[in-house]
Amino acid sequence: MQQTEVLLTIKLNQQLFVDPKRIVLLQEIEKTGSMNQAAKNARVSYKSAWDHLHAMELISPKPLLEKNTGGKNGGGTILTNYAKRLLQLYDLLAITQEKAFTILQDESIPLDSVLSATAKFSPQSSARNQFLGRVTKIVEQDNRYYIHLKIEDFPIELTACITHKSVERLRLEVGKEVILMVKAPWLNVHLKLVPLENCFPAIVKQISEESEVTLLAGEKLCYAAISSDIRLSEGQSVWVTIDPEQIVLMTL
Protein backbone atom coordinates (compact mmCIF):
# COMPACT_ATOMS: atom_id res chain seq x y z
CA MET A 1 0.00 0.00 0.00
CA GLN A 2 1.39 3.38 -1.01
CA GLN A 3 2.22 5.71 1.87
CA THR A 4 2.10 9.46 1.55
CA GLU A 5 3.75 12.17 3.61
CA VAL A 6 2.46 15.73 3.46
CA LEU A 7 4.86 18.20 5.12
CA LEU A 8 3.26 21.34 6.46
CA THR A 9 4.96 24.74 6.79
CA ILE A 10 3.44 28.00 8.00
CA LYS A 11 4.76 31.45 7.15
CA LEU A 12 4.04 34.77 8.85
CA ASN A 13 4.80 37.97 6.95
CA GLN A 14 6.56 35.85 4.30
CA GLN A 15 8.96 34.45 6.92
CA LEU A 16 9.12 30.82 8.00
CA PHE A 17 7.28 30.40 11.29
CA VAL A 18 6.61 26.67 11.61
CA ASP A 19 7.92 23.57 9.88
CA PRO A 20 8.24 19.93 10.99
CA LYS A 21 11.69 20.43 12.61
CA ARG A 22 10.51 23.38 14.69
CA ILE A 23 7.39 21.50 15.73
CA VAL A 24 9.57 18.62 16.97
CA LEU A 25 11.59 21.08 19.08
CA LEU A 26 8.44 22.48 20.67
CA GLN A 27 7.13 18.97 21.31
CA GLU A 28 10.38 17.95 23.01
CA ILE A 29 10.39 21.08 25.17
CA GLU A 30 6.86 20.25 26.25
CA LYS A 31 7.96 16.71 27.15
CA THR A 32 11.25 17.51 28.88
CA GLY A 33 10.93 21.09 30.13
CA SER A 34 14.49 21.68 28.94
CA MET A 35 15.76 23.32 25.76
CA ASN A 36 19.08 21.48 26.06
CA GLN A 37 17.38 18.07 26.36
CA ALA A 38 14.93 18.97 23.60
CA ALA A 39 17.83 19.72 21.25
CA LYS A 40 19.44 16.37 22.07
CA ASN A 41 16.17 14.47 21.53
CA ALA A 42 15.61 16.30 18.23
CA ARG A 43 19.21 15.49 17.23
CA VAL A 44 20.25 19.08 16.59
CA SER A 45 22.85 21.26 18.28
CA TYR A 46 21.81 23.55 21.10
CA LYS A 47 22.76 26.57 18.95
CA SER A 48 20.64 25.35 16.03
CA ALA A 49 17.69 24.76 18.37
CA TRP A 50 18.09 28.19 19.93
CA ASP A 51 18.33 29.85 16.49
CA HIS A 52 15.12 28.17 15.31
CA LEU A 53 13.18 29.05 18.43
CA HIS A 54 14.53 32.60 18.51
CA ALA A 55 13.46 33.10 14.88
CA MET A 56 9.97 31.88 15.77
CA GLU A 57 9.74 34.15 18.80
CA LEU A 58 10.67 37.22 16.72
CA ILE A 59 7.65 36.87 14.43
CA SER A 60 5.20 35.08 16.73
CA PRO A 61 2.09 37.12 17.66
CA LYS A 62 2.47 35.85 21.24
CA PRO A 63 5.36 34.42 23.32
CA LEU A 64 6.08 30.73 22.80
CA LEU A 65 8.47 29.98 25.68
CA GLU A 66 8.82 30.98 29.28
CA LYS A 67 11.30 30.17 32.02
CA ASN A 68 10.23 27.81 34.75
CA THR A 69 12.04 28.99 37.88
CA GLY A 70 10.51 26.41 40.21
CA GLY A 71 10.77 22.68 40.57
CA LYS A 72 13.29 20.34 42.13
CA ASN A 73 15.63 20.59 39.14
CA GLY A 74 16.05 24.32 39.54
CA GLY A 75 14.02 25.51 36.58
CA GLY A 76 13.92 25.02 32.84
CA THR A 77 11.92 26.05 29.78
CA ILE A 78 8.20 25.47 29.31
CA LEU A 79 5.73 26.24 26.55
CA THR A 80 3.21 29.03 26.86
CA ASN A 81 -0.46 28.22 26.35
CA TYR A 82 -0.19 29.82 22.89
CA ALA A 83 2.62 27.43 21.93
CA LYS A 84 0.60 24.44 23.17
CA ARG A 85 -2.33 25.56 21.05
CA LEU A 86 0.05 25.95 18.10
CA LEU A 87 1.05 22.30 18.47
CA GLN A 88 -2.61 21.27 18.57
CA LEU A 89 -3.37 23.37 15.50
CA TYR A 90 -0.43 21.88 13.61
CA ASP A 91 -1.66 18.35 14.36
CA LEU A 92 -5.15 19.32 13.22
CA LEU A 93 -3.86 20.82 9.97
CA ALA A 94 -1.64 17.81 9.32
CA ILE A 95 -4.58 15.42 9.73
CA THR A 96 -6.72 17.61 7.48
CA GLN A 97 -4.03 17.70 4.79
CA GLU A 98 -3.62 13.93 4.91
CA LYS A 99 -7.36 13.34 4.60
CA ALA A 100 -7.61 15.92 1.83
CA PHE A 101 -4.97 14.02 -0.14
CA THR A 102 -6.93 10.78 0.14
CA ILE A 103 -9.93 12.26 -1.66
CA LEU A 104 -7.72 12.61 -4.73
CA GLN A 105 -8.21 8.87 -5.24
CA ASP A 106 -12.02 9.22 -5.41
CA GLU A 107 -12.87 10.82 -8.73
CA SER A 108 -16.54 11.13 -7.73
CA ILE A 109 -15.62 13.94 -5.32
CA PRO A 110 -15.47 17.34 -7.05
CA LEU A 111 -12.35 19.23 -6.02
CA ASP A 112 -13.81 22.59 -7.03
CA SER A 113 -16.20 22.49 -4.08
CA VAL A 114 -14.71 23.00 -0.62
CA LEU A 115 -17.96 21.98 1.06
CA SER A 116 -18.33 18.74 -0.89
CA ALA A 117 -14.72 17.72 -0.31
CA THR A 118 -14.78 18.64 3.38
CA ALA A 119 -17.96 16.66 3.96
CA LYS A 120 -16.17 13.47 2.92
CA PHE A 121 -13.92 13.50 5.97
CA SER A 122 -15.93 15.58 8.44
CA PRO A 123 -17.85 13.99 11.35
CA GLN A 124 -20.51 11.64 10.05
CA SER A 125 -24.19 12.15 10.76
CA SER A 126 -26.92 9.61 11.50
CA ALA A 127 -28.88 11.14 8.61
CA ARG A 128 -28.62 8.61 5.77
CA ASN A 129 -29.54 11.15 3.11
CA GLN A 130 -26.90 13.80 2.47
CA PHE A 131 -26.85 15.85 -0.71
CA LEU A 132 -24.78 18.76 -1.93
CA GLY A 133 -27.03 21.57 -3.12
CA ARG A 134 -27.00 25.22 -4.05
CA VAL A 135 -29.43 27.93 -2.93
CA THR A 136 -31.55 29.19 -5.82
CA LYS A 137 -34.11 31.31 -3.97
CA ILE A 138 -34.94 32.49 -0.44
CA VAL A 139 -38.57 33.30 0.32
CA GLU A 140 -39.89 34.78 3.57
CA GLN A 141 -43.40 33.74 4.59
CA ASP A 142 -45.12 34.02 7.98
CA ASN A 143 -41.82 34.64 9.80
CA ARG A 144 -40.31 31.51 8.27
CA TYR A 145 -37.77 31.26 5.48
CA TYR A 146 -38.17 28.80 2.63
CA ILE A 147 -34.83 27.94 1.06
CA HIS A 148 -35.06 26.57 -2.49
CA LEU A 149 -32.19 24.22 -3.30
CA LYS A 150 -30.91 22.74 -6.54
CA ILE A 151 -29.28 19.30 -6.29
CA GLU A 152 -27.41 18.08 -9.33
CA ASP A 153 -28.99 15.03 -11.01
CA PHE A 154 -32.05 15.19 -8.71
CA PRO A 155 -35.60 15.25 -10.19
CA ILE A 156 -36.74 18.49 -8.54
CA GLU A 157 -35.56 21.41 -6.45
CA LEU A 158 -36.11 20.79 -2.75
CA THR A 159 -37.35 23.37 -0.27
CA ALA A 160 -36.20 23.62 3.34
CA CYS A 161 -38.01 25.65 5.98
CA ILE A 162 -35.82 27.32 8.61
CA THR A 163 -35.85 30.32 10.93
CA HIS A 164 -34.48 33.80 10.30
CA LYS A 165 -31.75 33.15 12.87
CA SER A 166 -30.67 30.05 10.95
CA VAL A 167 -30.51 32.02 7.71
CA GLU A 168 -28.25 34.57 9.40
CA ARG A 169 -26.09 32.00 11.17
CA LEU A 170 -25.53 30.00 7.97
CA ARG A 171 -25.09 33.26 6.00
CA LEU A 172 -27.36 31.93 3.31
CA GLU A 173 -27.65 33.72 0.00
CA VAL A 174 -28.50 32.76 -3.56
CA GLY A 175 -25.71 30.69 -5.07
CA LYS A 176 -24.27 29.43 -1.78
CA GLU A 177 -23.45 25.73 -1.45
CA VAL A 178 -25.06 23.77 1.36
CA ILE A 179 -25.35 20.16 2.44
CA LEU A 180 -28.88 18.87 2.94
CA MET A 181 -29.34 16.15 5.55
CA VAL A 182 -32.53 14.12 5.97
CA LYS A 183 -32.99 11.06 8.17
CA ALA A 184 -34.51 7.99 6.52
CA PRO A 185 -37.76 8.05 8.59
CA TRP A 186 -38.41 11.59 7.31
CA LEU A 187 -38.80 10.40 3.71
CA ASN A 188 -42.40 9.36 3.08
CA VAL A 189 -43.04 6.85 0.30
CA HIS A 190 -46.34 7.00 -1.65
CA LEU A 191 -47.74 4.70 -4.29
CA LYS A 192 -49.16 7.61 -6.29
CA LEU A 193 -48.57 11.32 -6.82
CA VAL A 194 -49.70 13.41 -3.83
CA PRO A 195 -50.21 17.20 -3.57
CA LEU A 196 -47.45 17.80 -1.02
CA GLU A 197 -44.26 19.83 -1.07
CA ASN A 198 -40.98 18.22 -2.07
CA CYS A 199 -42.73 15.45 -3.97
CA PHE A 200 -40.55 13.60 -6.47
CA PRO A 201 -40.58 10.30 -8.41
CA ALA A 202 -38.22 7.46 -7.55
CA ILE A 203 -37.52 3.82 -8.35
CA VAL A 204 -37.23 1.14 -5.65
CA LYS A 205 -33.73 -0.30 -5.86
CA GLN A 206 -33.52 -2.47 -2.76
CA ILE A 207 -35.61 -3.41 0.26
CA SER A 208 -33.81 -4.40 3.46
CA GLU A 209 -35.03 -6.60 6.29
CA GLU A 210 -35.00 -3.57 8.60
CA SER A 211 -37.90 -2.01 6.64
CA GLU A 212 -35.57 0.43 4.92
CA VAL A 213 -35.80 0.98 1.20
CA THR A 214 -33.11 2.27 -1.14
CA LEU A 215 -34.52 4.54 -3.82
CA LEU A 216 -33.11 6.02 -7.01
CA ALA A 217 -34.29 9.59 -7.54
CA GLY A 218 -32.87 10.87 -10.81
CA GLU A 219 -29.28 9.72 -10.42
CA LYS A 220 -29.16 10.04 -6.63
CA LEU A 221 -29.62 7.22 -4.14
CA CYS A 222 -31.74 8.03 -1.12
CA TYR A 223 -33.03 6.02 1.80
CA ALA A 224 -36.45 5.81 3.43
CA ALA A 225 -37.92 3.87 6.33
CA ILE A 226 -41.24 2.31 5.40
CA SER A 227 -44.09 1.06 7.55
CA SER A 228 -45.17 -2.57 7.50
CA ASP A 229 -48.45 -1.79 5.71
CA ILE A 230 -46.67 -0.59 2.55
CA ARG A 231 -45.86 -3.38 0.10
CA LEU A 232 -43.10 -2.58 -2.35
CA SER A 233 -41.08 -4.53 -4.88
CA GLU A 234 -37.73 -3.84 -6.50
CA GLY A 235 -38.05 -1.85 -9.72
CA GLN A 236 -41.38 -0.34 -8.67
CA SER A 237 -42.09 3.33 -9.36
CA VAL A 238 -43.10 5.37 -6.32
CA TRP A 239 -43.43 8.97 -5.17
CA VAL A 240 -41.51 10.39 -2.24
CA THR A 241 -42.18 13.47 -0.13
CA ILE A 242 -40.09 15.33 2.46
CA ASP A 243 -41.50 17.86 4.90
CA PRO A 244 -39.54 21.12 4.39
CA GLU A 245 -39.08 21.42 8.16
CA GLN A 246 -37.38 18.00 8.27
CA ILE A 247 -34.48 19.11 6.06
CA VAL A 248 -31.35 20.11 7.97
CA LEU A 249 -28.90 22.45 6.26
CA MET A 250 -25.17 22.63 6.86
CA THR A 251 -22.53 24.88 5.35
CA LEU A 252 -19.06 26.25 6.00
N, C-alpha and C positions, 0 to 999 in steps of 0.2 A: 504494500500500500504506500502510495506516494505521500511523503511528509512535506509540509510547507512551513516556512518560518517568515513571519512578517515583522520586520524590525521597525519600531516606532521612534521617531524623533519629534521633539517639540521646539519651536523657535519663538523667541520673544524679541520684537523689534529687530528682526532679521539676524539675531544672534542665537547660537545654539544654547538652549536651556536644559533640555533633558534628552538623553539617549540611553540605550541599554546599560552602558558602563556606569554612567552616573546614577542610574536607578539602583544598580547593584551596590554601589557605595552607600547610598542612603539606607538600603535594606540592611546592610551589615552594621551600620551605625545604630540602627534601631535594635538589632539583635545584641550587639556587644556593648553599646554605650561608650565606645572608644574609637576615635578616628584612626589611631595607630593600628588597632586590631582589625578594624574594618579594611584598611589598606592591605594588610597581610592576607585577610580572607579573600579579598578581591584580586589578589596577586598583582598589585601595582605598588610602586614606591610611595612612601609617605608624601613626598613632594608632589608627585603626580596627583595623588588623591586630594591634597590640599589645593592644588591649582584648579582642579575640576570643581570642587565645592566652592572655592572662592569666586570663580567665574559665574557659577549659578547664583550665589548670594548677590553679586553686583547687579544682576538684572531681575532678580526675583521680586514680585510685588510685595512679598512679606518675608520675614526672616525664616530660614530653614533650619538653623542649628542654634543651640544654646548650651552654655556650660552648665554642667551639673556639679555643684560644689559640695553636695552632701554624699552620703553613702560610706560604707566601710572601706572602699578602695580610694577614698580621697578625691572623688570627682571624676569627670569625664565629659563626653559630648553626647547630647540627646537631640532628638528631632523635635521641632516645634509641631504643634497641631496642624499647621499649614503643610508642613513637609509630609506628615503622615497621610493627610488627605491627598497630597500629590501622588504618593505611592498607590493609594486606592484608585485614584483616577487613572493612573497609568495602566494598572491591571485591567480596569474596566475597558479602556480604549483598546488594549491589546486583545482582549477577548472579542470585542466588537469587530476589530479588523480581521481576526481569524475567521469568525463566522461569516463576515461579509465576503471573504475570499471563497468560502465553500459554496456560496450561491452561484458562483461563476460556472459550476458544473451543471447547474439546472437551467437549461435554456428556456424553460417555461416561465422563469421569473424575469420580468422586464427590469433592466438596469437603469432605465430612464425615469423610474418612479421610486423615490426615496421611501415613500410609505409602503409600497408593495414589497420592496426588498426587505425593509426593516421588519415587517410583519412576519416574515419567514423565520426569524430567529428571536422574536420577542416572546414574552410569556404567553403561553397558550391559554385559550379560553374554553369553557365548557360548551360554548355555543358551536354547534356543528357547522352551521352555515356562516361562512365569512367570505364576503365579496369586496373587491376593490371597485369603488364607484367615484363619480365626479358630480358635484352639485350643478344642476342645470337651472334651478329656480328656487327662490325662497318666498313663501307666501305666508303672511300673517292673517290669522283668522281666530276671533274670539280668544285673544290673549295666548294663542298657541301658534307655533311656527311649523309649517309644513315644508319639509325639505325634499325637493324632487331630485332624484339621483339616477344617473345613467350608468348602467353596468354593461361593459362590453360583452357581446355575444349572449345577452339575456333578452327574453322576449319583449319585456316592457320596461319603462322607467318605474322605479319603486318610489314610494313616498313615505318618509319618516315624520313622525309628529313629536316635537320636543319643545322645551320651554325657551323663553327668551334668554334666560341665564345660560342655558346650554349653548345656544347660538353664539353668545358672546364668549363663553369659555373656550369653545372650539374654534372661535374666530372664523365662522363659516361665511363664505361668499361664493358667488357663482364662479365655477371653474375649479374650486378647491377639491383635492382628492380626499376621500374618506374611506374607511373600512366599515362595512355594514356587518353587524353580527346579529344572528337570529337563532335562538335555540330550536331544536327539532320539534318540541311540542307546540311551538307557536306557529308552525306551518299547518294550515288546515286544508285537507284534501277533500275535493268534491267530485262527484261523478258527472256533473254538468256545470255549465257556465252559471255563475251567480252574480248578482248586482252588488258586489262588494269592492272596496278599494284593494289595490295591489292584487288583482286577480290575473293569473297568467296560466297558459297551457303547459302541460308537462307530460312526459312519458315515464311509466313505471319501469325502472331498470332492475331493481332487486328488492325482495321482501325478506327481512330477517326474522328470526324467531322471537326477537325482542319487540315485535310489533313496530319496527322502524322500517320505513320504505325509502329507498334511494330513487331519486327522480332526476330526469334530464330535462332541464328547462332551457331551451335554445341549445347552447353548447356548454352550459354550466350544470354541474351536479349539485343537488341540494338534498336535504334530509328532513323527513317529517316523521313524527310519531302518530300512528293511527290507532283508532279505537277498534275494539274487537268486532263491532257491528258493521265495519266497512270491509267488504270483500274485494280484493284487488288481485290482478294477475300481471305477470311480467309482460311488458309490451303494451299494456293498456294505456289509453289516453285519459288524462284526468285534468281537472282544474285545481289550482292551488291559490289560496289567499293568505295574506299576512296583514294583521292589524298594524296600522302605521305606528301605534304607540308601543308595539313589541319589537321595533327595530332599534338596536343600539348603534350609535355612531362613535367612531374613534378616529382621531387624526393626530398628526404631530404638531 
